[in-house]
Amino acid sequence: MNELISLVVSTYNRPDALGACLRSLLAQNDRNFEIVVADDGSGPATRDVIKAWAAEAGVPVGHVWQEDRGFRLAEIRNRAIAASAGSYLIFLDGDCIARPDFVAAHRRLGEPGYFVGGNRVLLSKVLTEAILAEDLEPEVWPLASWAVLCARGQVNRLMPLLTLPLGPLRKRLADEWEGVRGGNFAFFRADLDRVDGFETSFVGWGLEDSDIVIRMIRAGVKRKDGRFATGVLHLWHPEADRTQLAAHRTKLDELLRSDRVRALRGLSALEQDRGTRAVGQ
């Protein structure tokens, strides 16, 4: 796969973490990509970080913003999809740091008829604060350093940082939706169009990633495992507000009882109103 890749980076009022994320993306070995920051209503500090990194990026960097009306990750991702140009889209949370071969690994794994679900290493609060305060570059640290940090309880595991050629094993969970996390997964644009993107009626944290994965598999797009290839470093943050999780679980159960493939309110329902703006496209 040699086409342009669009990296959709979601963020909300965490400019320090976003800066670390963008730094890691701009040091990728594979340069045939663009970045579209999907901004769910952040203030000016986030805009300033994006402008600063875009000025020295060497790849296109866009900023899609919507008004802050609560946690609307699904909707801002749809808006970023609409503003992007790539035939393959990688979705990454803006508090995740990618190692230099992240884009290249996703490109290698990209295959028609499949989406890719990656994984992550969770960093402690202490380690996260040190990385951000001292402008450290953990994406280039050797495995031995991570082993020491793991032994000290500063990261939760090492396995996502290993690189292994799993071959056919990557498709062993082809029809399983559980366990895929939206902070690191990738889809072909044609498949996103087929399911009409993310379900924007998910407002509040949780399960919008499961919703799109279920609909993808139902549409005939199989799961491909990105573990031991695409692992990212997830900076610590306080636990998200989960007050809507029960309602989202009910919504997901309704989807599972149905045979629906397309979003009820997805890409096709987008309205480019005054609450949305695109910068740098």
KEKE-3310 file (N, C-alpha, C; in steps of 0.2 Angstrom, whole numbers, plus 5000, padded with zeros to 4 digits):
npx = (5004:5004:4998:4993:4992:4981:4983:4973:4972:4966:4960:4959:4960:4973:4987:5001:5003:4998:5008:5019:5015:5013:5027:5032:5026:5030:5043:5043:5048:5042:5036:5025:5012:4998:4993:4979:4972:4960:4950:4941:4935:4945:4955:4964:4977:4980:4978:4989:5000:4998:5000:5013:5020:5016:5023:5036:5034:5035:5026:5009:4999:4984:4970:4955:4941:4928:4915:4915:4905:4903:4909:4913:4919:4916:4910:4919:4929:4923:4921:4935:4938:4931:4938:4950:4962:4968:4968:4968:4966:4973:4969:4973:4975:4978:4986:4995:5011:5020:5031:5046:5043:5029:5019:5024:5023:5009:5006:5012:5004:4991:4978:4966:4950:4951:4953:4964:4968:4977:4988:4994:5006:5004:5008:5015:5009:5020:5030:5025:5024:5037:5042:5035:5038:5052:5054:5057:5061:5053:5050:5061:5068:5078:5073:5078:5078:5065:5062:5068:5060:5048:5050:5051:5038:5033:5028:5014:5016:5027:5025:5018:5029:5037:5042:5036:5035:5020:5012:5000:4993:4989:4976:4968:4958:4948:4934:4930:4925:4927:4939:4946:4953:4950:4960:4970:4969:4965:4958:4952:4947:4936:4930:4926:4917:4907:4901:4897:4905:4909:4897:4888:4879:4884:4888:4899:4910:4916:4914:4911:4920:4919:4907:4909:4918:4910:4901:4909:4914:4902:4899:4908:4921:4936:4945:4961:4976:4986:4995:5012:5018:5013:5012:5009:5014:5006:5002:4999:4983:4970:4956:4943:4927:4914:4900:4891:4892:4884:4872:4878:4881:4869:4865:4874:4871:4859:4863:4870:4859:4853:4854:4861:4872:4876:4879:4868:4868:4879:4894:4887:4878:4884:4886:4893:4894:4894:4900:4911:4927:4940:4957:4972:4971)
npy = (4994:5010:5022:5039:5042:5046:5053:5054:5063:5064:5076:5086:5100:5097:5102:5100:5086:5084:5091:5082:5071:5075:5079:5066:5060:5068:5063:5052:5037:5034:5045:5048:5054:5063:5074:5076:5086:5082:5091:5093:5105:5112:5125:5141:5138:5125:5127:5135:5126:5117:5125:5129:5117:5113:5122:5117:5105:5097:5088:5089:5097:5098:5106:5103:5109:5109:5116:5117:5106:5096:5079:5074:5064:5055:5063:5073:5066:5061:5073:5076:5066:5069:5081:5076:5068:5056:5039:5029:5028:5032:5032:5040:5044:5060:5060:5050:5043:5040:5027:5028:5020:5019:5023:5017:5003:5002:5004:4993:4983:4986:4981:4977:4974:4972:4980:4987:4984:4992:4993:4997:5005:5009:5023:5028:5041:5048:5046:5051:5065:5068:5066:5076:5088:5088:5088:5075:5061:5048:5039:5035:5027:5013:4995:4990:5000:5002:4990:4991:5002:4996:4986:4994:4998:5009:5008:4998:4986:4977:4970:4977:4984:4976:4968:4957:4945:4940:4935:4924:4923:4936:4937:4929:4933:4938:4940:4945:4958:4963:4971:4979:4995:5012:5022:5018:5013:5008:5011:5008:5022:5019:5009:5015:5024:5015:5011:5022:5030:5036:5034:5047:5049:5045:5053:5059:5049:5033:5017:5021:5017:5003:5002:5006:4996:4984:4986:4987:4974:4967:4972:4965:4968:4963:4960:4964:4960:4972:4971:4969:4977:4989:4996:5010:5023:5027:5042:5046:5050:5058:5048:5047:5055:5044:5044:5042:5030:5018:5021:5021:5008:5002:5007:5000:4987:4987:4989:4976:4967:4970:4970:4980:4990:5003:5019:5027:5041:5048:5050:5055:5063:5075:5092:5107:5118:5134:5131:5124:5123:5123:5122:5126:5117)
npz = (5000:4995:4996:5001:5018:5031:5047:5060:5074:5089:5101:5117:5126:5131:5128:5131:5131:5118:5110:5113:5106:5093:5090:5090:5079:5069:5067:5060:5051:5039:5027:5020:5023:5031:5044:5053:5066:5077:5085:5100:5105:5111:5119:5115:5118:5113:5099:5097:5099:5089:5077:5079:5078:5065:5057:5056:5051:5038:5033:5028:5040:5048:5056:5064:5072:5084:5093:5111:5118:5127:5128:5113:5104:5094:5084:5081:5076:5064:5057:5055:5047:5036:5032:5028:5017:5014:5008:5017:5035:5050:5067:5081:5098:5106:5117:5116:5112:5098:5091:5080:5069:5068:5058:5047:5051:5052:5039:5032:5038:5033:5023:5010:5015:5028:5044:5056:5073:5085:5100:5116:5128:5145:5154:5169:5181:5187:5178:5166:5169:5171:5158:5150:5157:5155:5142:5136:5126:5124:5114:5107:5116:5121:5122:5134:5143:5145:5151:5163:5168:5169:5178:5189:5191:5183:5170:5163:5156:5145:5133:5121:5116:5109:5093:5082:5069:5066:5056:5049:5061:5064:5060:5067:5076:5068:5067:5079:5090:5103:5113:5105:5104:5103:5103:5095:5080:5063:5047:5030:5020:5011:5018:5029:5024:5020:5031:5036:5045:5061:5075:5080:5090:5101:5115:5127:5137:5130:5122:5109:5100:5100:5094:5081:5077:5078:5068:5057:5056:5054:5041:5034:5035:5041:5056:5060:5069:5077:5086:5093:5083:5081:5093:5105:5116:5130:5138:5155:5162:5171:5176:5164:5164:5167:5167:5157:5153:5156:5148:5136:5135:5134:5122:5114:5116:5110:5096:5095:5095:5083:5065:5060:5049:5045:5053:5063:5064:5056:5046:5035:5040:5043:5047:5041:5051:5059:5071:5068:5062:5050:5049:5040:5030)
capx = (5000:5008:4994:4993:4989:4979:4983:4968:4974:4960:4963:4954:4963:4980:4992:5008:5003:4998:5015:5023:5012:5015:5034:5034:5023:5034:5049:5042:5052:5037:5034:5019:5006:4996:4990:4973:4970:4953:4950:4934:4933:4950:4956:4969:4984:4980:4979:4996:5004:4997:5003:5021:5023:5015:5028:5042:5032:5037:5020:5003:4995:4977:4966:4948:4939:4921:4913:4915:4898:4904:4913:4910:4924:4914:4908:4925:4933:4919:4923:4942:4938:4928:4943:4956:4963:4971:4964:4969:4966:4975:4966:4977:4973:4983:4990:4999:5017:5021:5038:5047:5040:5022:5016:5027:5020:5002:5006:5013:4998:4985:4976:4959:4945:4953:4955:4969:4968:4984:4988:4998:5009:5001:5014:5013:5009:5026:5034:5022:5025:5044:5042:5032:5041:5059:5054:5060:5058:5053:5049:5067:5072:5078:5069:5081:5076:5058:5062:5069:5054:5042:5052:5050:5031:5032:5024:5011:5019:5032:5024:5017:5035:5041:5041:5036:5031:5015:5009:4993:4990:4986:4969:4965:4952:4945:4927:4930:4925:4929:4946:4949:4953:4950:4966:4975:4966:4966:4953:4952:4942:4930:4926:4922:4911:4902:4897:4895:4909:4907:4890:4889:4875:4888:4891:4901:4915:4915:4911:4910:4925:4916:4901:4911:4921:4905:4898:4914:4914:4896:4899:4912:4928:4938:4949:4968:4979:4992:5000:5019:5020:5010:5011:5011:5015:5000:5003:4994:4978:4965:4951:4937:4920:4910:4893:4886:4894:4878:4868:4881:4881:4862:4865:4878:4867:4853:4866:4871:4853:4851:4859:4863:4879:4878:4878:4861:4869:4886:4897:4882:4874:4888:4884:4898:4891:4898:4903:4916:4931:4946:4963:4978:4969)
capy = (5000:5016:5028:5044:5040:5052:5052:5058:5064:5067:5080:5090:5104:5094:5104:5097:5079:5084:5092:5076:5066:5078:5078:5059:5059:5071:5060:5045:5035:5034:5052:5049:5055:5070:5074:5080:5086:5082:5095:5093:5111:5115:5133:5143:5134:5119:5129:5137:5120:5114:5130:5129:5110:5113:5126:5113:5098:5093:5085:5093:5097:5102:5107:5103:5111:5110:5120:5112:5105:5090:5074:5072:5061:5052:5068:5077:5061:5061:5080:5075:5061:5074:5086:5072:5067:5049:5033:5025:5033:5029:5036:5040:5048:5065:5059:5044:5045:5035:5026:5030:5015:5018:5024:5012:4997:5002:5004:4986:4979:4988:4976:4978:4969:4972:4985:4985:4987:4992:4992:5003:5004:5014:5026:5031:5048:5051:5045:5056:5071:5069:5066:5082:5093:5089:5087:5069:5058:5041:5035:5032:5024:5006:4991:4989:5006:5001:4984:4994:5006:4991:4983:4999:5000:5015:5006:4992:4980:4978:4967:4981:4987:4970:4968:4950:4944:4935:4931:4922:4924:4942:4936:4924:4936:4941:4942:4947:4965:4965:4972:4984:5001:5017:5026:5016:5008:5011:5009:5011:5026:5016:5005:5021:5026:5009:5010:5029:5033:5035:5035:5053:5050:5044:5059:5056:5044:5026:5012:5023:5013:4996:5002:5006:4989:4979:4988:4985:4967:4966:4974:4961:4970:4959:4962:4962:4962:4976:4970:4967:4980:4996:4999:5017:5025:5031:5046:5046:5056:5056:5044:5051:5055:5038:5044:5040:5023:5014:5023:5019:5001:5000:5008:4995:4981:4987:4987:4969:4964:4972:4968:4987:4991:5010:5023:5031:5048:5047:5055:5058:5068:5081:5099:5111:5124:5139:5128:5120:5127:5119:5127:5123:5112)
capz = (5000:4994:4996:5007:5025:5035:5054:5064:5081:5093:5107:5120:5131:5133:5123:5132:5128:5110:5108:5113:5101:5086:5089:5088:5072:5064:5066:5057:5045:5033:5027:5015:5027:5033:5051:5055:5073:5078:5092:5103:5108:5115:5119:5111:5119:5108:5092:5096:5099:5082:5073:5080:5075:5058:5054:5054:5050:5032:5031:5030:5047:5048:5063:5063:5078:5085:5100:5117:5120:5130:5125:5107:5101:5087:5079:5079:5071:5058:5054:5053:5041:5030:5030:5027:5010:5013:5007:5023:5040:5057:5073:5087:5104:5106:5123:5114:5108:5093:5090:5073:5064:5069:5052:5042:5053:5050:5031:5031:5040:5029:5018:5009:5018:5035:5048:5061:5079:5089:5107:5120:5135:5150:5158:5176:5182:5188:5172:5161:5171:5169:5150:5148:5160:5153:5135:5135:5119:5126:5108:5105:5121:5120:5126:5140:5147:5146:5155:5170:5170:5170:5185:5194:5191:5179:5165:5165:5153:5139:5127:5115:5113:5105:5086:5080:5063:5068:5050:5049:5068:5065:5058:5071:5079:5062:5068:5086:5091:5109:5115:5100:5107:5098:5103:5090:5075:5056:5042:5024:5019:5008:5023:5034:5020:5019:5038:5037:5050:5068:5077:5084:5096:5107:5118:5133:5136:5130:5118:5102:5096:5100:5090:5074:5075:5077:5061:5052:5055:5051:5034:5030:5035:5046:5061:5059:5075:5076:5092:5091:5078:5081:5100:5107:5123:5132:5144:5160:5163:5176:5173:5161:5167:5165:5169:5151:5151:5156:5143:5130:5135:5132:5115:5111:5116:5104:5090:5094:5094:5076:5060:5057:5047:5045:5058:5063:5063:5055:5041:5030:5043:5045:5045:5043:5054:5062:5077:5066:5057:5048:5048:5038:5025)
cpx = (5004:5004:4995:4989:4987:4979:4978:4970:4969:4963:4958:4958:4969:4985:4999:5008:5002:5004:5019:5021:5014:5023:5036:5031:5028:5041:5048:5046:5048:5035:5028:5013:5004:4993:4984:4971:4963:4951:4943:4933:4938:4951:4962:4976:4985:4981:4986:5001:5004:5001:5011:5024:5022:5020:5034:5040:5035:5032:5014:5000:4989:4974:4959:4945:4931:4920:4913:4908:4898:4908:4910:4915:4922:4913:4914:4929:4929:4921:4931:4942:4936:4934:4950:4956:4966:4966:4964:4970:4968:4972:4970:4975:4979:4987:4994:5005:5019:5029:5039:5044:5033:5018:5018:5024:5013:5002:5007:5007:4992:4984:4968:4955:4947:4954:4960:4968:4975:4983:4993:5001:5006:5007:5011:5012:5016:5031:5032:5024:5033:5045:5040:5036:5048:5059:5058:5057:5058:5052:5055:5071:5072:5074:5072:5079:5069:5057:5063:5063:5048:5044:5050:5042:5029:5028:5020:5013:5024:5030:5022:5023:5039:5038:5041:5032:5026:5011:5002:4989:4987:4979:4965:4959:4948:4938:4925:4930:4928:4937:4950:4948:4954:4956:4971:4972:4966:4961:4954:4946:4935:4926:4922:4916:4905:4898:4895:4898:4907:4900:4891:4884:4878:4891:4892:4906:4913:4911:4909:4915:4922:4910:4904:4914:4915:4902:4902:4914:4908:4895:4904:4920:4931:4944:4956:4972:4985:4997:5007:5021:5018:5009:5013:5012:5010:5002:4997:4990:4973:4959:4945:4931:4916:4903:4888:4888:4888:4873:4871:4881:4874:4862:4869:4874:4861:4857:4867:4865:4850:4856:4861:4870:4881:4876:4871:4862:4877:4889:4892:4878:4878:4885:4890:4896:4896:4902:4909:4921:4937:4952:4969:4977:4970)
cpy = (5006:5023:5033:5041:5046:5050:5057:5058:5068:5071:5084:5094:5100:5096:5101:5090:5079:5086:5086:5071:5069:5077:5071:5057:5062:5068:5053:5043:5035:5041:5053:5049:5062:5069:5079:5080:5087:5085:5096:5099:5114:5123:5134:5140:5129:5121:5132:5132:5118:5119:5129:5122:5110:5117:5123:5106:5094:5089:5090:5092:5101:5102:5108:5104:5111:5113:5114:5112:5098:5085:5072:5069:5059:5058:5072:5072:5061:5068:5079:5071:5065:5079:5082:5070:5059:5044:5028:5029:5029:5034:5035:5045:5053:5064:5052:5046:5039:5034:5027:5026:5014:5018:5018:5005:4997:5001:4996:4982:4981:4984:4977:4972:4968:4979:4983:4988:4986:4991:4998:5001:5010:5016:5028:5038:5051:5051:5050:5063:5073:5070:5073:5088:5094:5088:5080:5066:5050:5036:5032:5028:5016:5001:4990:4994:5004:4995:4987:4998:5001:4988:4988:5001:5006:5014:5000:4986:4982:4975:4971:4984:4982:4970:4961:4950:4938:4932:4930:4923:4931:4942:4931:4927:4940:4944:4944:4955:4967:4966:4977:4991:5007:5022:5024:5011:5012:5007:5012:5016:5023:5012:5010:5023:5021:5009:5017:5032:5031:5037:5041:5054:5048:5050:5058:5050:5037:5023:5015:5019:5006:4996:5002:4999:4984:4980:4986:4978:4964:4967:4970:4963:4967:4962:4959:4964:4966:4975:4967:4971:4988:4999:5006:5017:5030:5035:5045:5052:5053:5052:5048:5050:5049:5038:5042:5033:5018:5015:5020:5011:4998:5001:5003:4988:4981:4986:4980:4965:4965:4969:4975:4987:4999:5014:5026:5038:5048:5052:5058:5063:5075:5087:5103:5118:5129:5137:5124:5124:5122:5124:5123:5117:5115)
cpz = (5000:4994:5002:5013:5028:5043:5057:5071:5085:5100:5110:5126:5134:5129:5125:5129:5120:5107:5107:5107:5094:5085:5087:5081:5067:5063:5064:5052:5039:5033:5023:5019:5029:5040:5051:5062:5074:5085:5094:5107:5113:5115:5115:5112:5114:5101:5091:5095:5091:5077:5073:5077:5068:5054:5052:5053:5044:5030:5032:5037:5047:5055:5062:5071:5078:5092:5105:5120:5123:5126:5119:5102:5094:5082:5077:5074:5064:5054:5052:5047:5035:5028:5028:5019:5009:5012:5013:5029:5047:5062:5079:5092:5104:5113:5122:5110:5104:5092:5082:5068:5064:5062:5047:5044:5051:5042:5029:5032:5036:5023:5017:5012:5025:5038:5053:5067:5083:5096:5110:5126:5139:5154:5164:5176:5183:5182:5167:5163:5170:5162:5148:5151:5157:5146:5133:5129:5120:5119:5105:5110:5119:5124:5133:5145:5149:5151:5162:5172:5172:5177:5191:5195:5187:5173:5166:5162:5147:5133:5121:5112:5109:5098:5084:5074:5064:5062:5050:5056:5069:5063:5062:5075:5074:5064:5075:5087:5098:5110:5110:5104:5102:5098:5098:5085:5069:5052:5035:5023:5016:5013:5028:5030:5020:5026:5040:5044:5057:5070:5082:5089:5102:5110:5125:5132:5135:5125:5110:5097:5095:5094:5082:5072:5074:5070:5056:5050:5052:5043:5030:5031:5042:5050:5060:5065:5074:5082:5089:5085:5079:5088:5101:5114:5125:5138:5149:5160:5168:5172:5170:5165:5164:5166:5163:5149:5151:5150:5136:5129:5132:5124:5111:5111:5111:5098:5089:5093:5087:5071:5056:5055:5048:5051:5058:5062:5062:5050:5037:5033:5045:5043:5046:5045:5056:5068:5075:5061:5056:5046:5045:5032:5018)
residu = (MET:ASN:GLU:LEU:ILE:SER:LEU:VAL:VAL:SER:THR:TYR:ASN:ARG:PRO:ASP:ALA:LEU:GLY:ALA:CYS:LEU:ARG:SER:LEU:LEU:ALA:GLN:ASN:ASP:ARG:ASN:PHE:GLU:ILE:VAL:VAL:ALA:ASP:ASP:GLY:SER:GLY:PRO:ALA:THR:ARG:ASP:VAL:ILE:LYS:ALA:TRP:ALA:ALA:GLU:ALA:GLY:VAL:PRO:VAL:GLY:HIS:VAL:TRP:GLN:GLU:ASP:ARG:GLY:PHE:ARG:LEU:ALA:GLU:ILE:ARG:ASN:ARG:ALA:ILE:ALA:ALA:SER:ALA:GLY:SER:TYR:LEU:ILE:PHE:LEU:ASP:GLY:ASP:CYS:ILE:ALA:ARG:PRO:ASP:PHE:VAL:ALA:ALA:HIS:ARG:ARG:LEU:GLY:GLU:PRO:GLY:TYR:PHE:VAL:GLY:GLY:ASN:ARG:VAL:LEU:LEU:SER:LYS:VAL:LEU:THR:GLU:ALA:ILE:LEU:ALA:GLU:ASP:LEU:GLU:PRO:GLU:VAL:TRP:PRO:LEU:ALA:SER:TRP:ALA:VAL:LEU:CYS:ALA:ARG:GLY:GLN:VAL:ASN:ARG:LEU:MET:PRO:LEU:LEU:THR:LEU:PRO:LEU:GLY:PRO:LEU:ARG:LYS:ARG:LEU:ALA:ASP:GLU:TRP:GLU:GLY:VAL:ARG:GLY:GLY:ASN:PHE:ALA:PHE:PHE:ARG:ALA:ASP:LEU:ASP:ARG:VAL:ASP:GLY:PHE:GLU:THR:SER:PHE:VAL:GLY:TRP:GLY:LEU:GLU:ASP:SER:ASP:ILE:VAL:ILE:ARG:MET:ILE:ARG:ALA:GLY:VAL:LYS:ARG:LYS:ASP:GLY:ARG:PHE:ALA:THR:GLY:VAL:LEU:HIS:LEU:TRP:HIS:PRO:GLU:ALA:ASP:ARG:THR:GLN:LEU:ALA:ALA:HIS:ARG:THR:LYS:LEU:ASP:GLU:LEU:LEU:ARG:SER:ASP:ARG:VAL:ARG:ALA:LEU:ARG:GLY:LEU:SER:ALA:LEU:GLU:GLN:ASP:ARG:GLY:THR:ARG:ALA:VAL:GLY:GLN)
# end
